[in-house]
């Protein structure tokens, strides 16, 4: 979404770091925006001013690691990393937003089925670069092949810091195989206030302010589209079921609109008009596909409070 930390100076993160193994190169790709602009750069990172209080006390974890593409990144991915074409793509989703200054490819090690350990060639927040989204990291490189020697686990081996100061170093997780469909990794809810940098129209725009009581941000394990190859939208509204608590009542509602679309990443906002505290999001199976054209299973996750 759309807020940044005005105290953060513009800093270059497009640095190349000599790798530890076989002369490989570990890269971090993007810059952090220090000046607010109505026209947003797709290569800058936008930091929110506020960090959820819950993040200050809960343990930092890798939530999902998804083998999204095997030798399948296209020429367009060179906008993220100049050597990306034909490489593997593996998005990771974290429990906490990450401090961009601490991200580099050498922070990660990917182990394949035969035990080979690969230091990551490049790591980027792109394309999920907006406020509230800097918990997804795309790993680019060569990490084994489906089906004979696929990646099976990812470990954080460097000092990768959450914005709250916790260190992800030592965290590891099994990799979701290539042939499996996308699942929900994380969800949070928030409301608009006078300080919220509301984006009314264009790519990644927000829910309609006057009609929306609550926004539920859902984060998929990787980028998704509708099964017809287009953006998720009105045809899929009934497949998102949100459980709300309103006083002593628990009700199930559906969003009246989807937002934060058209930016080719894994975050989607659900616009909710009913009153209540969202606690659970469920998504029906077979409504979304990943870049490998695998359909999602039925998936659900708890919804945390942003504020």
Secondary structure as UniProt FT lines:
FT   TURN            6..7
FT   STRAND          11..12
FT   STRAND          15..18
FT   TURN            22..23
FT   STRAND          25..28
FT   STRAND          31..32
FT   TURN            42..43
FT   STRAND          44..45
FT   HELIX           53..56
FT   STRAND          62..69
FT   HELIX           75..79
FT   TURN            82..83
FT   TURN            85..86
FT   STRAND          88..94
FT   HELIX           100..102
FT   HELIX           105..107
FT   STRAND          108..112
FT   TURN            113..114
FT   STRAND          117..119
FT   STRAND          122..124
FT   TURN            126..127
FT   TURN            131..132
FT   TURN            134..135
FT   STRAND          136..141
FT   TURN            146..148
FT   STRAND          151..156
FT   STRAND          161..162
FT   TURN            163..164
FT   TURN            169..170
FT   STRAND          172..174
FT   TURN            178..179
FT   STRAND          184..190
FT   TURN            194..195
FT   TURN            203..204
FT   TURN            209..211
FT   STRAND          214..220
FT   STRAND          225..226
FT   TURN            227..228
FT   HELIX           234..239
FT   STRAND          240..246
FT   TURN            247..248
FT   STRAND          249..253
FT   STRAND          257..259
FT   STRAND          267..272
FT   STRAND          277..283
FT   TURN            285..286
FT   STRAND          288..289
FT   TURN            291..292
FT   STRAND          299..302
FT   STRAND          304..305
//
